[in-house]
Amino acid sequence: MGKNNVVAVLVIDAMGLETLEYLLSKYGGKIKVPNLAAMGLGEIIKPGFASRIGKKTDPGAYAARIEQASASADSVIGHREMVGIIDDRTFNLFQGGFPPAYIKELEQRIGQKTIFNKMAGGIEAIELNADEHSKTGCPIVYASKCDPLIQIAMDEAVIPVKKQHAIADTAFKLAMEMGIPVTRAIARAYVRKEDGEIVRTPNRHDAVLPMETKTLVDMLYERNVWTVAVGKTSELVNTNYHDKIKLTNRAFVDPALDFAFVHPKGKDTNPFSAQGVLNAMSAAKHSYRPNGTFIFANFVDTDSLYGHTRDVEGSLHSLEAADALLGVVLKTFRSGDMLIITADHGMAHRSDYGYHNKEDLALLVKRFGAKKPLGGLAEPSKKTLADVGWLTAQFFGCEKEFVSASGTGRFFGEGK
């Protein structure tokens, strides 16, 4: 590793391998993902689908089919496993809403009544209760259909954003005090357009489980590796970063790049994440980084826009769009850099909703300028999502601390 080299981890949200295989089984059209194919994606999916992805053409790339070692399929749990936290806890969904005692105490602490308290999809919960919320000012409390978390939806015209964030913090703190097993409490900010359409805004706020052990990000931060979170990664792995990039305004996406916003209503966020990665890569090249740069980025559209709605064609088109963004990002890497691509979980398409699923995931790695896959890094033997952290720790020379602090030695053989 050179002094100014970069490791970038790009998470294609909810695009597990079983999810991808399901999508391909339901869609007969062509799919174009040349960059993912070149890195070996077609080699690790079931043989019947391999030809539709394409052949591995990069001899320096490494591809593996890995598992999630943690017990639950959740965005928080998946991203944290990547940085060394194996979570053996299981979390249940709240099909009947949250306990009455919890709601009563929450209302006392925030000083106002709440409404709904049922399980529902996000937009569904808001659409069902928006009129009452506007009339009464009562926050809309609902349980996620796919994650163990508390969601509180509020119109920005009714409850100011700053207060929304405080309500989410209060809800999460109370849940921890009462032993309610959730990973997050989310303030879901939204607005109503003139035509009545409800649109969730970027002003959401996640109150997240505290991390009880040191993460890879902390180790790199302490070693003066410049750490950058792009997109929602800093909300999921909420620790020390030198820089957090979360773009939400198209004015900050370079028009010369001609990034495609493919969602019918232009709700894409992946172009923002790609621009954020490009900004971080540019800074890594032109700023003094004594021990290199670590970039941790999430591309969420395959989950939030298409996964939960079970949009098969939309999910695959979103993957194609992510691959096209990847093509631009790839051009910014230099010899000695490393790119890792994976997913945090899968998405099970059931009759009523798309649910997060614990399943096999892709691990695609490219060492730029290397003559062989992984460029001399040790290949982990048990193939888990923690391999992301293990490979990155090796790159930056802190693999022994990684397995010691995180307790992942059982997966990697105590830093060998």
C-alpha angles and dihedrals in degrees: 000000000000121000093255102038125132136223113195122189113197117191117201097203119237094349099129118166095251088050091052091048090051092049092050091049090056098043122065099186129097121277123206116203104141097160095050089044092053089054091054107265091139091056095061103044122082111292093244091066100037096093091055091058098044138235129302106254102168109087091193095057126098125209129185138167106232139181133225110250095196119088102238136053105231135129093242093047094046097049092045092052087058089061096044109277112125107192115200094182122111121216127204129215119241103236094169096042125251126320115279091235090057094049092047093052092044091054090051092051097048093039099235143076123262130213140216106013096186136120112268145137114270102252090037092057092048096046092049093051108025095102094050091045091053092050099044105024089228114149116243109240118194141159120240117247092219110023134052096245145112117243124196116188120200135172111238088221090058104037120024116242094243091055091046090058091049091051091053091049090051092048092052095045090051092049090054091048092051095044095244105160105232132136097209148004112215129199103212106203117197142167134208118232123218091261090054097255113147115224125184111225132216089253095093118133128207122206102197141194111273115246113242098196137046114270133212088254090058092049092051092045091054090049092055094251105148106244121204129184117201122193118343099340093102089056092052097040096033104189140103119327128165089215137016118196119191112157120189104162121083089214087077095054109095106245090206088069091060093212112189121236098202102177112107091236096036095249094141118135099176093087088057090052092048090051089048091054090048090051090051092047091050091050090049090055098045104033129069109258108174095199104020135261135284117201120192112189137172127205101198107175095093086062109032101035104032111010103065091041090053092232102166098183092040092052092053093045088050089052089051090051090050089051090052090051088049089056090062094044093050091063091064097061121101133207109290095029123118131214123197122189124188143131131250096223141326134261122240112207106217130173095269106027148348110268129196109255135200104228146129115306136198123251110193118177131181124187105196113227093009119134094212136031114286090009094247099321115136114260111232114237105214099051105222134151087260086072086084090066094038094056092044091049090052090050092055095038099247101106094122092053090045096057093039099048097038098042091232094127090110087068100044108027099255098299101316 
